[in-house]
């Protein structure tokens, strides 16, 4: 489904870059460049991409809450 709401700066940049790259690809008869421009246009229209939480490294696992309240032992030292 095409989402045409929430147009941010990066989405507009993707649309502009994709349009420019696709136009140059058509003018220069370069199909690989056309695929790259089309990819940028699809990212702009569908509002997808790798950025701002779109896809990234998984969040670190949180420790269980009961393990944060560990009892600590007092260590006794013996002088040698």
C-alpha positions in Angstrom: 0.0 0.0 0.0 1.3 3.4 -0.9 1.7 5.7 2.1 1.6 9.4 1.0 1.6 10.8 4.6 4.4 11.9 6.8 6.8 13.2 4.0 10.0 14.0 5.8 13.3 15.5 4.5 14.9 12.1 3.8 11.9 10.9 1.9 11.9 14.0 -0.3 15.6 13.7 -0.9 15.1 10.0 -2.0 12.4 11.2 -4.4 14.5 13.9 -5.8 17.6 11.7 -6.1 15.7 8.9 -7.6 14.0 11.2 -10.2 17.4 12.7 -11.2 19.1 9.4 -11.4 16.3 7.8 -13.4 16.2 10.8 -15.8 19.9 10.6 -16.4 19.6 6.8 -17.0 17.0 7.3 -19.6 18.9 10.1 -21.3 22.2 8.1 -21.3 20.6 4.7 -22.1 22.0 3.0 -19.0 19.7 0.3 -17.6 21.7 -0.4 -14.4 21.6 3.3 -13.5 17.8 3.1 -14.2 17.4 0.3 -11.7 19.2 2.3 -9.1 17.0 5.3 -9.7 13.9 3.2 -9.7 14.9 1.6 -6.4 15.3 5.1 -4.9 11.9 6.1 -6.2 10.3 3.0 -4.8 11.8 3.7 -1.4 10.4 7.2 -1.5 6.9 6.2 -2.6 6.6 3.2 -0.2 8.4 5.0 2.6 10.9 2.2 3.2 14.7 2.1 3.6 17.5 1.6 6.1 17.3 4.5 8.4 15.8 5.8 11.5 14.9 2.4 12.8 13.8 1.0 9.5 16.3 -1.8 9.7 19.2 -1.9 12.1 21.1 -3.8 14.7 18.9 -5.6 17.2 18.5 -3.9 20.5 20.7 -5.4 23.3 18.9 -7.9 25.5 17.9 -6.7 28.9 18.8 -8.7 31.9 15.9 -10.1 34.0 14.9 -7.7 36.7 15.5 -10.2 39.5 19.2 -10.5 38.6 19.8 -6.9 39.2 19.2 -7.3 42.9 22.0 -9.8 43.6 23.2 -10.2 47.1 26.9 -9.4 47.4 29.2 -11.3 49.7 31.7 -9.6 51.9 35.2 -10.9 51.0 37.5 -11.5 53.9 41.2 -11.0 53.3 43.9 -12.8 55.3 47.3 -11.1 55.7 50.1 -13.3 54.7 
